Amino acid sequence: MMISSLIIISCKSKNNQAEMAGADEYYTCSMDPQVIENKAGNCPICHMKLIKVKKNNLKAGQIKLSEQQIKLANITYDTLRMQELAKEITLTGKVTVDQNLSEAISARVDGRIEKLAVKNIGDYISKGQLLYEIYSEELNAAQQEFLLSLQKSSTQEFTAAAKNKLLLYGLSESQINQIKISKKVLLSLPVYSSIDGFVNEISVTEGNYVSSGTTLFRLSSLSSLWVEAQVYLPYLSYLKTETEAGFFIPAASEKYFSGKVIFIDPQVQSPERFVLARFQITNPTQQIKPGMLANITLQTKNKKSLALPVDAIIQDSKGANVWVLDSVGLFENKMVITGMQNSRMVEIVNGLKEGDVVVVTGAYLLNSEYVFKRGANPMEAHGEMKGMKM
């Protein structure tokens, strides 16, 4: 009996020893990694069975990843160095036609529009393309005068004057030669475009009687455009003629365009208290259309400082932090003080030194991995840092 009792006690002792973690081991929960025990059992949170894992010698705020994990997470890093950094001002503008590249096509003579070849706003018109046909008694009389001047009894000066009159009325050399050869008047004169451009105004319909000088069409080239923006007074000091700017036009393309200020309205608009600024941008591929909205970025106060891409900085209620590569696969979380910031870069005032290798993509994934493995926020490894700039 005594022997049996000793055997049972011995077995229990062995079981207890088997359930205890070794000096370099501990038990944790795969679902709640913040649970750490020195013996086997169930998780007090989710009641799953605890698993045994090896201890590491990592300090608080450090995490180690394998080369494969780094590739899968698409973690990249760069060396912290001095860079040109500029404060940015963002404005919203609207694309309009460059009036310097807009041309009105007017009637040269009084007459009736017999045929209108251009009927849709937005159509592209090529140089030499038919615009309209007009019947004009005044023009017919000028053609008769030219035919009379071709008679032998007429002088060369009279013929040249009659021809010049037709040219002023808008006839081309080929049309005048046609009249000369056929010896007949063109009752309905076709009028052709002398420029390339898009139609952005049609002021006439077929059958209308028009007077000399009446605007019939307006054509505009889109190779260069204007962007007009409202600039409020606090930003006005940063704006001067020839100031360069970047433009992002979501409806046109994902790339950035460049342009410059060509005009600043000298008058302040009331009661809104803004000034109209006009920018000019080139549009060689015709991607940008009048009426599109544009985000305009102006850079000011250039200075040289230590800077990182915006994606490298992790911001939360406790401040800003980054992940620094200490050695192969070993990353350490460091708290930083940030300064001036634009849409791409952030100035590092304190917390890092030039030459540090900092994670620029995948910082938030490292944060999540740390929380999963260590069961704590890496920011908890830092003491309070006063004077943090958000």
Secondary structure in CASP SS format (residue, H / E / C, confidence):
PFRMAT SS
TARGET T0000
AUTHOR 0000-0000-0000
METHOD secondary structure of the structure
MODEL  1
M C 1.00
M H 1.00
I H 1.00
S H 1.00
S H 1.00
L H 1.00
I H 1.00
I H 1.00
I H 1.00
S H 1.00
C H 1.00
K H 1.00
S H 1.00
K H 1.00
N H 1.00
N H 1.00
Q H 1.00
A H 1.00
E H 1.00
M E 1.00
A C 1.00
G C 1.00
A C 1.00
D C 1.00
E E 1.00
Y E 1.00
Y E 1.00
T E 1.00
C C 1.00
S C 1.00
M C 1.00
D C 1.00
P C 1.00
Q C 1.00
V C 1.00
I E 1.00
E E 1.00
N C 1.00
K E 1.00
A C 1.00
G C 1.00
N E 1.00
C C 1.00
P C 1.00
I C 1.00
C C 1.00
H C 1.00
M C 1.00
K E 1.00
L C 1.00
I E 1.00
K E 1.00
V E 1.00
K E 1.00
K C 1.00
N C 1.00
N C 1.00
L C 1.00
K C 1.00
A C 1.00
G C 1.00
Q E 1.00
I E 1.00
K E 1.00
L C 1.00
S C 1.00
E H 1.00
Q H 1.00
Q H 1.00
I H 1.00
K H 1.00
L H 1.00
A C 1.00
N C 1.00
I C 1.00
T E 1.00
Y E 1.00
D E 1.00
T E 1.00
L C 1.00
R E 1.00
M E 1.00
Q E 1.00
E E 1.00
L E 1.00
A E 1.00
K E 1.00
E E 1.00
I E 1.00
T E 1.00
L E 1.00
T E 1.00
G E 1.00
K E 1.00
V E 1.00
T E 1.00
V E 1.00
D C 1.00
Q H 1.00
N H 1.00
L H 1.00
S E 1.00
E E 1.00
A E 1.00
I E 1.00
S E 1.00
A C 1.00
R C 1.00
V C 1.00
D C 1.00
G E 1.00
R E 1.00
I E 1.00
E E 1.00
K E 1.00
L E 1.00
A C 1.00
V C 1.00
K C 1.00
N C 1.00
I C 1.00
G C 1.00
D C 1.00
Y E 1.00
I E 1.00
S C 1.00
K C 1.00
G C 1.00
Q C 1.00
L E 1.00
L E 1.00
Y E 1.00
E E 1.00
I E 1.00
Y E 1.00
S C 1.00
E H 1.00
E H 1.00
L H 1.00
N H 1.00
A H 1.00
A H 1.00
Q H 1.00
Q H 1.00
E H 1.00
F H 1.00
L H 1.00
L H 1.00
S H 1.00
L C 1.00
Q C 1.00
K C 1.00
S C 1.00
S C 1.00
T C 1.00
Q H 1.00
E H 1.00
F H 1.00
T H 1.00
A H 1.00
A H 1.00
A H 1.00
K H 1.00
N H 1.00
K H 1.00
L H 1.00
L H 1.00
L H 1.00
Y C 1.00
G C 1.00
L C 1.00
S C 1.00
E H 1.00
S H 1.00
Q H 1.00
I H 1.00
N H 1.00
Q H 1.00
I H 1.00
K H 1.00
I H 1.00
S H 1.00
K C 1.00
K C 1.00
V C 1.00
L C 1.00
L C 1.00
S E 1.00
L E 1.00
P E 1.00
V E 1.00
Y E 1.00
S C 1.00
S C 1.00
I C 1.00
D C 1.00
G E 1.00
F E 1.00
V E 1.00
N E 1.00
E E 1.00
I E 1.00
S C 1.00
V C 1.00
T C 1.00
E C 1.00
G C 1.00
N C 1.00
Y E 1.00
V E 1.00
S C 1.00
S C 1.00
G C 1.00
T C 1.00
T E 1.00
L E 1.00
F E 1.00
R E 1.00
L E 1.00
S E 1.00
S C 1.00
L C 1.00
S C 1.00
S E 1.00
L E 1.00
W E 1.00
V E 1.00
E E 1.00
A E 1.00
Q E 1.00
V E 1.00
Y E 1.00
L H 1.00
P H 1.00
Y H 1.00
L H 1.00
S H 1.00
Y H 1.00
L C 1.00
K C 1.00
T C 1.00
E C 1.00
T C 1.00
E E 1.00
A E 1.00
G E 1.00
F E 1.00
F E 1.00
I C 1.00
P C 1.00
A C 1.00
A C 1.00
S C 1.00
E C 1.00
K C 1.00
Y E 1.00
F E 1.00
S E 1.00
G E 1.00
K E 1.00
V E 1.00
I E 1.00
F E 1.00
I E 1.00
D C 1.00
P C 1.00
Q C 1.00
V C 1.00
Q E 1.00
S C 1.00
P C 1.00
E C 1.00
R C 1.00
F E 1.00
V E 1.00
L E 1.00
A E 1.00
R E 1.00
F E 1.00
Q E 1.00
I E 1.00
T E 1.00
N C 1.00
P C 1.00
T C 1.00
Q C 1.00
Q C 1.00
I C 1.00
K C 1.00
P C 1.00
G C 1.00
M C 1.00
L E 1.00
A E 1.00
N E 1.00
I E 1.00
T E 1.00
L E 1.00
Q E 1.00
T E 1.00
K E 1.00
N E 1.00
K E 1.00
K E 1.00
S E 1.00
L E 1.00
A E 1.00
L E 1.00
P E 1.00
V H 1.00
D H 1.00
A H 1.00
I C 1.00
I E 1.00
Q E 1.00
D E 1.00
S C 1.00
K C 1.00
G E 1.00
A E 1.00
N E 1.00
V E 1.00
W E 1.00
V E 1.00
L E 1.00
D E 1.00
S E 1.00
V C 1.00
G C 1.00
L E 1.00
F E 1.00
E E 1.00
N E 1.00
K E 1.00
M E 1.00
V E 1.00
I E 1.00
T E 1.00
G E 1.00
M E 1.00
Q E 1.00
N C 1.00
S C 1.00
R C 1.00
M E 1.00
V E 1.00
E E 1.00
I E 1.00
V E 1.00
N E 1.00
G C 1.00
L C 1.00
K C 1.00
E C 1.00
G C 1.00
D C 1.00
V E 1.00
V E 1.00
V E 1.00
V E 1.00
T E 1.00
G C 1.00
A H 1.00
Y H 1.00
L H 1.00
L H 1.00
N H 1.00
S H 1.00
E H 1.00
Y H 1.00
V H 1.00
F H 1.00
K H 1.00
R H 1.00
G C 1.00
A C 1.00
N C 1.00
P H 1.00
M H 1.00
E H 1.00
A H 1.00
H C 1.00
G C 1.00
E C 1.00
M C 1.00
K C 1.00
G C 1.00
M C 1.00
K C 1.00
M C 1.00
END
